Amino acid sequence: MKIAVIGAGIAGITTAYRLSQEGHQVCVFERRAGVCEETSFANLGLSSNANLLTLQTLSSNAGRLGRFWEEKKSLQGSGNWHKPLLRWLWQRAKHSPKVEPSLISLQRYSAQLHADWSSLLKLETEHTVGQIILISDEQAMPEWLTKVEALKAAGISANVLSADDVRKREPALHATLPLSGGIWLPGDQVTNSRQFAIQLRNEALKNGVVFQFQQEITTLEPGAKVRLGTADGQSHSFDHAVICTQQLPAFSPVKTNPTQSFALLDSYTATVPIKEALNAPNHVIHDAASRITISRLGNRLRIQGGMHHSAPDRDPHPATVQQLYNTLDNHFPGAANYPAGTQTWRGVCCFSSDSMPVVGLSSATGISLNLAHGMHGWSLACACADLLAHQIVRKDFPLDARLLAPQRLGL
Ligand SMILES: Cc1cc2nc3c(=O)[nH]c(=O)nc-3n(C[C@H](O)[C@H](O)[C@H](O)COP(=O)(O)OP(=O)(O)OC[C@H]3O[C@@H](n4cnc5c(N)ncnc54)[C@H](O)[C@@H]3O)c2cc1C
């Protein structure tokens, strides 16, 4: 088949590569000059963040109203509350947080595909294996024990660590940092996903994929032959098109039901060269109190945190950015080499009302969606690409992917 992929972030690149493996004739249209220039630019790259997100939210025994206020509080400092965002929060609060077995299976499958492709194609990416969640509040420990049991019941390897155990694994952790204990998640991994995408683009090129950069798609007509229009007035015909633009674009022939809104939220990373390796963490470190994560990518540290409703015209939230640097310095003093090569980055994530991505055949003939990945874009990228490679030719996908189906949102 002749297939158009719109967008060259991590979703578009993995989709294009996977479709090219099946022998399809693939053309990628990207409005920017290169791959991963938007939300896939400098994310954290945690491969199983559902575990972490689940751990963060599992405490919510409150009803829908309670969850709504909890979520609203966690987005404080976002600026003005506007109606669509409040509506989205209310929709989101409908979904009671739980360990979702089919999401965990999809993440495992994605991680396996990532490992298989890396080995097959001899791709090398910076990565760190294993995550420790730091818990400073003694009173919070019983709740964390419940969360660990829930993860274990879902087949995720998770162990409770004493403060001593944590310090043995992380000798560089500040000696006076208050610490009650930790959770060890050996299966978690942080990967430089942009580095992976750039290498995968090269492999896709070898498979005959054509990349059209600086080509913005403005129109899309469904049908047995799909017609795409670009901003410079050209028109192209394909058998199928996959929209990988993160947000549902204005040109999409499938539209959202107004009660099933999406929300755009900003999150941040800072990337800092390592000054002294022995002062840096050995694993991915997540501070439960601040919800800030510190990871190691080659000879750099990447710190991620913050979640605010998106305001692209506003400067990056200064207090959040400062908190990233403060957390790094408080936890691992002397690890960072400021200011040479220090990079602060804000990325915009699109979340659906149930926070699950929207991936699969849409209701419009010849058009599939691979978008609204929220904080799952990397952890599910390879699985979503594989799901589409199956669905486009009507082959059965080996896993239950109903939680991603566009139909659940009327798309
Ligand atoms: C700070 C931060 C940390 C994160 N950490 C993690 C993590 O640890 N693990 C994880 O799984 N996820 C994480 N995420 C989320 C992850 O980064 C995203 O889910 C993922 O990058 C989305 O990829 P994408 O390809 O869907 O979107 P994008 O990377 O935004 O790609 C969409 C592409 O479409 C192009 N495009 C848009 N409109 C058009 C058009 N009309 N014509 C042509 N091209 C178009 C854009 O230019 C862009 O290149 C994080 C996000 C942030 C911000």
The ligand as an ORCA input file, in Angstrom:
! r2SCAN-3c Opt
* xyz 0 1
  C       8.978     16.946     29.918
  C       8.391     15.715     29.288
  C       8.778     14.458     29.731
  C       8.236     13.310     29.161
  N       8.641     12.101     29.590
  C       8.142     10.977     29.024
  C       8.583      9.699     29.448
  O       9.400      9.580     30.329
  N       8.061      8.607     28.833
  C       7.110      8.709     27.845
  O       6.659      7.686     27.347
  N       6.680      9.914     27.436
  C       7.168     11.041     28.000
  N       6.741     12.268     27.588
  C       5.702     12.328     26.551
  C       6.322     12.119     25.163
  O       7.404     12.995     25.003
  C       5.251     12.384     24.101
  O       4.128     11.578     24.367
  C       5.764     12.056     22.717
  O       6.952     12.749     22.436
  C       4.724     12.437     21.671
  O       5.261     12.085     20.420
  P       4.450     12.387     19.124
  O       5.241     11.868     17.981
  O       3.052     11.946     19.286
  O       4.361     14.001     19.078
  P       5.478     15.047     18.596
  O       6.821     14.649     18.996
  O       5.003     16.396     19.030
  O       5.408     14.929     17.030
  C       4.334     15.439     16.271
  C       4.930     15.947     14.968
  O       3.873     16.309     14.089
  C       4.288     17.450     13.358
  N       3.096     18.094     12.831
  C       2.064     18.624     13.538
  N       1.131     19.132     12.687
  C       1.591     18.911     11.424
  C       1.066     19.196     10.136
  N      -0.102     19.842      9.969
  N       1.799     18.836      9.057
  C       3.003     18.193      9.202
  N       3.534     17.916     10.411
  C       2.833     18.254     11.513
  C       5.010     18.288     14.415
  O       5.869     19.237     13.829
  C       5.755     17.223     15.202
  O       7.058     17.002     14.694
  C       7.263     13.433     28.129
  C       6.882     14.689     27.685
  C       7.436     15.824     28.256
  C       7.005     17.173     27.754
*
